[in-house]
Amino acid sequence: MLKKTEKQVDLGLRQFIKDLGYISGGAALLSTIPWLQSFTPDTLNEIKNEKARIAVIGTGSRGQYHIHALLPMQHAEIVALCDIYPPNLEEASKLCPTARKYTDYRKLLESPDIDGVVIATPLNWHALIVLDALSAGKHAFCEKSMALTMDQCKAIYDAYQKTNKVLYFCMQRMFDEKYIKGMQMIHSGLIGDVVGLRCHWFRNHDWRRPVPSANLERQINWRLYRDSSAGLMTELATHQLEVCNWATKRIPQSVVGMGDIVNWKDGREVYDSVSLTYRYSSGVKITYESLISNKFNGMEDQVLGNKGTMNLATGMYYLEGVDNTGNSGIEQLLSQIGNKVFAAIPAAGSSWRPETKKEYKPHYIIEGDYNINDGLSMIGAVKDGSDEILSAFCQACITGEKGKDIVEEAYCATLLCLLGNQAMDEQRRIDFPDEYKIPYMNF
Ligand SMILES: NC(=O)c1ccc[n+]([C@@H]2O[C@H](COP(=O)([O-])OP(=O)(O)OC[C@H]3O[C@@H](n4cnc5c(N)ncnc54)[C@H](O)[C@@H]3O)[C@@H](O)[C@H]2O)c1
């Protein structure tokens, strides 16, 4: 967390909307972030005495994170919990002892006193539980990514077109203040035309969890196996590819990539090292990289414009031709030799300018308190939009108002992840398949 002042930030959605500056005269701004349109102060006042009755399905680490967020929420009440692994169900039950306990989510869905379910199970369960929840007449909030296969994603998307129920996926950057404000700056032209995107997520952690007995290995370490996980792409890249889609308002047409297990050769089936290039029809590219055996580079979501760079994850942007034109090439060179950047003089023509990040002065997307997701936490940063998107879902359970674009953004991001895996597995370029295109997509 980067602290610029000691001001306390209220995690409530009301405060979030206020912080975004939408309390008065914000309608125009709000129209650029469609999924926030339902959360005007008027709507918030209307529902102030109501509570959404919520059940949490999957009470492992992320499920418990959501329970901690739900407990103090004024407009939500946890009425039921479900998990197939008794120790995790018991741990969750200690947090909310009055909630009923289930081991079969289908039984839980039969209960009439549940308005919405929060699904935080492994990826292979997402599609089944989401579809069953919608069929049972429940609103659903499901963790990212949308599902394990493209067909499952399409089935969810199609079901969503037919239901009147609310469906959210936890694409929390869509509710992260610095991403929202940074995107508005990008879309207003601050960094010029978007000419490239560079995202990476580096950690140094094996992703393994201790298992009490060998027969629970695949259940507990579900992230490592192909029948329950699509690895780094669906666990990490999904958030970042959503950011690229949001920034460009387009979907890449094709992807190439390489994936390998370079370090954690422990029987896992998913890659621990991926490098991919996604290409838009304009020729603009996303360079994506993730590695979980070196954390030097942390996590960054960079949108590169011809007039500047927006680094949404760090909450900073840099302008070209404004902040870095002060010194002539020779002055920059002399200063860099003085600072031991170069051991020898690089020979270049008279128009040569050193190209180094050091010359860039950072500007902050948000003045005041804000949080940086360094990418190292398994369950999310202190304030990364997760609590706000969950709070928004609980409100939508009360109003019944569907969230605009959330399912579509999750669908697009997940499809890109799965296509990336396909490109790496088959070692060839994959073009976006027609059968998975939806009207929301612009190529
Ligand atoms: N949005 C984010 O930033 C973020 C962060 C972490 C995890 N996640 C997502 O949250 C989900 C859960 O991840 P996790 O780290 O909490 O995993 P976890 O293994 O800690 O928890 C998953 C829980 O689901 C339970 N479960 C498995 N099958 C079930 C079933 N059929 N019915 C009920 N419960 C079942 C497991 O027993 C376990 O307790 C994943 O989809 C993951 O990608 C999202």
The ligand as an SDF file (V2000), in Angstrom:
LIG
                    3D

 44 48  0  0  0  0  0  0  0  0999 V2000
  -10.4340  -12.4380   -8.0640 N   0  0  0  0  0  0  0  0  0  0  0  0
   -9.2900  -12.7540   -7.4930 C   0  0  0  0  0  0  0  0  0  0  0  0
   -8.4030  -11.9290   -7.3590 O   0  0  0  0  0  0  0  0  0  0  0  0
   -9.0800  -14.1420   -6.9790 C   0  0  0  0  0  0  0  0  0  0  0  0
   -8.0510  -14.3880   -6.0540 C   0  0  0  0  0  0  0  0  0  0  0  0
   -7.9030  -15.7160   -5.6080 C   0  0  0  0  0  0  0  0  0  0  0  0
   -8.7280  -16.7240   -6.0860 C   0  0  0  0  0  0  0  0  0  0  0  0
   -9.6790  -16.4350   -6.9980 N   0  0  0  0  0  0  0  0  0  0  0  0
  -10.5570  -17.4800   -7.5420 C   0  0  0  0  0  0  0  0  0  0  0  0
  -11.3750  -17.9970   -6.4880 O   0  0  0  0  0  0  0  0  0  0  0  0
  -11.6450  -19.3730   -6.7230 C   0  0  0  0  0  0  0  0  0  0  0  0
  -11.2210  -20.1900   -5.4940 C   0  0  0  0  0  0  0  0  0  0  0  0
   -9.8400  -20.0210   -5.2880 O   0  0  0  0  0  0  0  0  0  0  0  0
   -9.2070  -20.3420   -3.8430 P   0  0  0  0  0  0  0  0  0  0  0  0
   -7.8100  -19.8570   -3.8610 O   0  0  0  0  0  0  0  0  0  0  0  0
  -10.1050  -19.8190   -2.7870 O   0  0  0  0  0  0  0  0  0  0  0  0
   -9.2270  -21.9290   -3.8400 O   0  0  0  0  0  0  0  0  0  0  0  0
   -9.3330  -22.8660   -2.5480 P   0  0  0  0  0  0  0  0  0  0  0  0
   -8.8830  -24.1890   -2.9800 O   0  0  0  0  0  0  0  0  0  0  0  0
   -8.6350  -22.2000   -1.3960 O   0  0  0  0  0  0  0  0  0  0  0  0
  -10.8870  -22.8760   -2.2250 O   0  0  0  0  0  0  0  0  0  0  0  0
  -11.8220  -23.5090   -3.0500 C   0  0  0  0  0  0  0  0  0  0  0  0
  -12.8390  -24.1580   -2.1390 C   0  0  0  0  0  0  0  0  0  0  0  0
  -13.8880  -24.7010   -2.9250 O   0  0  0  0  0  0  0  0  0  0  0  0
  -14.2240  -25.9610   -2.3690 C   0  0  0  0  0  0  0  0  0  0  0  0
  -14.9290  -26.7500   -3.3670 N   0  0  0  0  0  0  0  0  0  0  0  0
  -14.4190  -27.4900   -4.3810 C   0  0  0  0  0  0  0  0  0  0  0  0
  -15.4020  -28.0470   -5.0980 N   0  0  0  0  0  0  0  0  0  0  0  0
  -16.5630  -27.6630   -4.5040 C   0  0  0  0  0  0  0  0  0  0  0  0
  -17.9290  -27.9490   -4.7560 C   0  0  0  0  0  0  0  0  0  0  0  0
  -18.2950  -28.7170   -5.7810 N   0  0  0  0  0  0  0  0  0  0  0  0
  -18.8610  -27.4190   -3.9450 N   0  0  0  0  0  0  0  0  0  0  0  0
  -18.5000  -26.6360   -2.9080 C   0  0  0  0  0  0  0  0  0  0  0  0
  -17.2340  -26.3480   -2.6010 N   0  0  0  0  0  0  0  0  0  0  0  0
  -16.2800  -26.8590   -3.3920 C   0  0  0  0  0  0  0  0  0  0  0  0
  -12.9030  -26.5290   -1.9240 C   0  0  0  0  0  0  0  0  0  0  0  0
  -13.0680  -27.5860   -1.0130 O   0  0  0  0  0  0  0  0  0  0  0  0
  -12.2450  -25.3190   -1.3300 C   0  0  0  0  0  0  0  0  0  0  0  0
  -12.5470  -25.1490    0.0280 O   0  0  0  0  0  0  0  0  0  0  0  0
  -10.8970  -19.7410   -8.0070 C   0  0  0  0  0  0  0  0  0  0  0  0
  -11.7480  -19.6400   -9.1010 O   0  0  0  0  0  0  0  0  0  0  0  0
   -9.8250  -18.6730   -8.0930 C   0  0  0  0  0  0  0  0  0  0  0  0
   -9.3910  -18.4330   -9.4100 O   0  0  0  0  0  0  0  0  0  0  0  0
   -9.8750  -15.1660   -7.4400 C   0  0  0  0  0  0  0  0  0  0  0  0
  1  2  1  0
  2  3  2  0
  2  4  1  0
  4  5  1  0
  4 44  2  0
  5  6  2  0
  6  7  1  0
  7  8  2  0
  8  9  1  0
  8 44  1  0
  9 10  1  0
  9 42  1  0
 10 11  1  0
 11 12  1  0
 11 40  1  0
 12 13  1  0
 13 14  1  0
 14 15  2  0
 14 16  1  0
 14 17  1  0
 17 18  1  0
 18 19  2  0
 18 20  1  0
 18 21  1  0
 21 22  1  0
 22 23  1  0
 23 24  1  0
 23 38  1  0
 24 25  1  0
 25 26  1  0
 25 36  1  0
 26 27  1  0
 26 35  1  0
 27 28  2  0
 28 29  1  0
 29 30  1  0
 29 35  2  0
 30 31  1  0
 30 32  2  0
 32 33  1  0
 33 34  2  0
 34 35  1  0
 36 37  1  0
 36 38  1  0
 38 39  1  0
 40 41  1  0
 40 42  1  0
 42 43  1  0
M  CHG  2   8   1  16  -1
M  END
$$$$
